[in-house]
């Protein structure tokens, strides 16, 4: 979610007061934390598999981040240091390798994200053998309640929260200026320094 320290939500003007937070795999994590699953699953198979899926995804995301940082550090070194031709070529090749590895691990984490979210979807489905619409509703309601409590605490500090899902930077967002009543449609990436990542 996005926090903006402003009463009029002129998000571009108050940009320096914004904070961006992302909660990875919120609903699958709630299922694990609160043990929301079908009572038919007496051996905890679904939650055990879900925990493996989320752990593997975090591992791949960590590797993606590590290689991304290494590529950035090498790029800075290339820009800021006086290097020989051989050193320059070696660093350029290392940057390519690190960018490749960053992309590789990004592609490896995505199926785990999809599988984790699918397990949550299956919990509420009426065609899945181990379904439990009650636990599916509990998962959704717990997530919403957590956001309400969190936003309530931040509102006491003078922040206004905007809650959304993982999106691409060009996703349109309606923004209302409470002083003028004007409504603007802006790409969500305009509201913070970096795009929300999956």
VEXKOLMAR-84920 format. One record per residue (C-alpha): y, x, z; residue in one letter; residue number from 0. Coordinates in Angstrom, 2 decimals. Layout:
N
       y       x       z r   k
       Y       X       Z A NUM
...
This chain:
198
       y       x       z r   k
    0.00    0.00    0.00 X   0
    3.60    1.01   -0.41 X   1
    6.13    1.04    2.41 X   2
    9.83    0.75    1.72 X   3
   12.47    1.17    4.41 X   4
   14.84   -1.44    3.07 X   5
   15.68   -5.08    3.66 X   6
   16.58   -5.79    0.03 X   7
   13.60   -4.10   -1.69 X   8
   15.76   -2.22   -4.18 X   9
   12.85    0.17   -4.50 X  10
   14.46    2.65   -6.89 X  11
   17.58    3.05   -4.75 X  12
   15.66    3.57   -1.51 X  13
   13.08    5.82   -3.14 X  14
   13.44    8.59   -0.54 X  15
   12.33    6.20    2.21 X  16
    9.08    5.14    0.52 X  17
    5.60    6.04    1.64 X  18
    2.39    5.49   -0.32 X  19
   -1.01    5.07    1.32 X  20
   -4.36    4.52   -0.36 X  21
   -7.49    3.30    1.39 X  22
  -10.62    4.42   -0.44 X  23
  -13.44    1.89   -0.84 X  24
  -11.90   -0.48    1.70 X  25
  -14.43   -3.33    1.49 X  26
  -17.56   -1.16    1.32 X  27
  -16.22    0.83    4.31 X  28
  -15.66   -2.41    6.24 X  29
  -19.23   -3.49    5.46 X  30
  -20.54   -0.26    6.98 X  31
  -18.17   -0.20    9.98 X  32
  -18.75   -3.82   10.99 X  33
  -22.40   -3.95    9.86 X  34
  -21.78   -6.84    7.47 X  35
  -24.99   -7.43    5.55 X  36
  -27.60  -10.06    4.87 X  37
  -29.90  -10.88    7.76 X  38
  -32.77  -10.60    5.24 X  39
  -32.12   -6.83    5.04 X  40
  -33.88   -5.98    8.31 X  41
  -34.21   -2.27    7.45 X  42
  -30.50   -1.73    6.66 X  43
  -31.37   -0.67    3.12 X  44
  -28.13   -1.93    1.59 X  45
  -25.83   -0.30    4.14 X  46
  -27.82    2.95    4.07 X  47
  -27.49    3.09    0.30 X  48
  -23.82    2.15    0.52 X  49
  -23.17    4.97    2.98 X  50
  -24.85    7.43    0.59 X  51
  -22.77    6.11   -2.32 X  52
  -19.48    6.47   -0.44 X  53
  -20.40    9.93    0.90 X  54
  -21.27   11.19   -2.59 X  55
  -18.07    9.74   -4.01 X  56
  -15.98   11.49   -1.37 X  57
  -17.75   14.76   -2.13 X  58
  -16.95   14.49   -5.85 X  59
  -13.37   13.46   -5.12 X  60
  -13.00   16.48   -2.85 X  61
  -14.28   18.76   -5.62 X  62
  -11.89   17.11   -8.09 X  63
   -8.97   17.74   -5.74 X  64
  -10.03   21.32   -5.04 X  65
  -10.23   22.24   -8.72 X  66
   -6.97   20.44   -9.46 X  67
   -5.19   22.48   -6.79 X  68
   -6.73   25.69   -8.07 X  69
   -5.51   24.90  -11.60 X  70
   -2.01   24.20  -10.26 X  71
   -1.97   27.44   -8.26 X  72
   -3.03   29.45  -11.30 X  73
   -0.38   27.76  -13.42 X  74
    2.30   28.67  -10.87 X  75
    1.05   32.24  -10.82 X  76
    1.30   32.35  -14.60 X  77
    4.87   31.03  -14.47 X  78
    6.13   33.18  -11.59 X  79
    4.42   36.55  -11.93 X  80
    4.78   39.33  -14.46 X  81
    1.25   39.91  -15.73 X  82
   -0.42   42.06  -18.33 X  83
   -1.70   40.45  -21.51 X  84
   -5.29   40.68  -20.24 X  85
   -4.39   39.10  -16.88 X  86
   -2.48   36.34  -18.64 X  87
   -5.45   35.52  -20.90 X  88
   -7.85   35.56  -17.94 X  89
   -5.63   33.17  -15.96 X  90
   -5.26   30.85  -18.98 X  91
   -9.05   30.73  -19.30 X  92
   -9.40   30.13  -15.56 X  93
   -6.91   27.24  -15.79 X  94
   -8.97   25.67  -18.59 X  95
  -12.11   26.04  -16.49 X  96
  -10.49   24.51  -13.40 X  97
   -9.09   21.58  -15.43 X  98
  -12.52   21.03  -16.97 X  99
  -14.13   20.98  -13.51 X 100
  -11.45   18.60  -12.21 X 101
  -12.24   16.21  -15.08 X 102
  -15.97   16.62  -14.58 X 103
  -15.83   15.68  -10.90 X 104
  -13.49   12.78  -11.64 X 105
  -16.06   11.41  -14.07 X 106
  -18.86   11.97  -11.54 X 107
  -17.08   10.03   -8.75 X 108
  -16.32    6.98  -10.90 X 109
  -19.89    5.57  -11.11 X 110
  -20.13    5.83   -7.32 X 111
  -16.89    3.87   -6.98 X 112
  -18.20    1.18   -9.31 X 113
  -21.58    1.05   -7.54 X 114
  -19.96    0.80   -4.09 X 115
  -17.75   -2.06   -5.20 X 116
  -20.72   -3.72   -6.92 X 117
  -22.68   -3.66   -3.67 X 118
  -19.80   -5.51   -2.02 X 119
  -19.77   -7.98   -4.93 X 120
  -23.52   -8.49   -4.68 X 121
  -23.22   -9.38   -0.98 X 122
  -21.20  -12.48   -1.90 X 123
  -23.19  -13.34   -5.03 X 124
  -25.55  -16.31   -5.01 X 125
  -27.95  -14.60   -7.45 X 126
  -28.59  -11.46   -5.37 X 127
  -31.68  -11.63   -3.13 X 128
  -29.97  -10.01   -0.15 X 129
  -26.78  -11.99   -0.48 X 130
  -24.77  -13.36    2.41 X 131
  -21.66  -15.27    1.44 X 132
  -20.73  -15.45    5.13 X 133
  -20.73  -11.64    5.44 X 134
  -18.92  -11.35    2.10 X 135
  -16.18  -13.64    3.46 X 136
  -16.12  -11.72    6.74 X 137
  -15.61   -8.47    4.80 X 138
  -12.70   -9.89    2.82 X 139
  -11.10  -11.55    5.85 X 140
  -11.48   -8.41    7.97 X 141
   -9.72   -6.35    5.29 X 142
   -6.90   -8.85    4.99 X 143
   -6.50   -9.05    8.76 X 144
   -6.38   -5.25    9.02 X 145
   -3.57   -5.18    6.46 X 146
   -1.69   -7.95    8.30 X 147
   -1.92   -6.05   11.58 X 148
   -0.90   -2.78    9.93 X 149
    2.02   -4.34    8.06 X 150
    3.12   -6.13   11.23 X 151
    3.36   -2.81   13.05 X 152
    5.33   -1.20   10.22 X 153
    7.67   -4.21   10.00 X 154
    8.56   -3.61   13.66 X 155
    9.72   -0.14   12.52 X 156
   11.91   -1.63    9.77 X 157
    9.57   -1.14    6.80 X 158
    8.53   -3.68    4.19 X 159
    4.99   -3.27    2.89 X 160
    3.73   -3.97   -0.61 X 161
   -0.06   -4.29   -0.77 X 162
   -1.95   -3.85   -4.02 X 163
   -5.13   -2.53   -5.55 X 164
   -5.80    0.67   -7.49 X 165
   -3.92    0.38  -10.75 X 166
   -2.68    2.43  -13.66 X 167
    0.95    3.54  -13.60 X 168
    2.03    1.09  -16.30 X 169
    0.89   -1.98  -14.36 X 170
    3.88   -4.37  -14.13 X 171
    5.15   -5.37  -10.71 X 172
    7.64   -8.14   -9.92 X 173
   10.39   -6.91   -7.60 X 174
   12.93   -9.29   -6.10 X 175
   16.28   -8.09   -4.79 X 176
   16.93  -10.25   -1.73 X 177
   20.70   -9.62   -1.88 X 178
   21.20  -10.76   -5.47 X 179
   18.11  -12.89   -6.00 X 180
   17.41  -11.01   -9.24 X 181
   13.81  -10.39  -10.19 X 182
   12.88   -7.30  -12.17 X 183
    9.60   -6.34  -13.78 X 184
    9.00   -2.61  -13.42 X 185
    5.98   -0.34  -13.95 X 186
    4.43    0.33  -10.58 X 187
    4.64    4.11  -11.20 X 188
    8.45    3.81  -11.08 X 189
    8.17    2.94   -7.40 X 190
    6.78    6.25   -6.20 X 191
    6.39    9.87   -7.26 X 192
    2.77    9.78   -8.37 X 193
    0.47    7.14   -9.80 X 194
   -1.96    5.45   -7.48 X 195
   -5.33    7.04   -7.99 X 196
   -8.76    5.47   -7.81 X 197
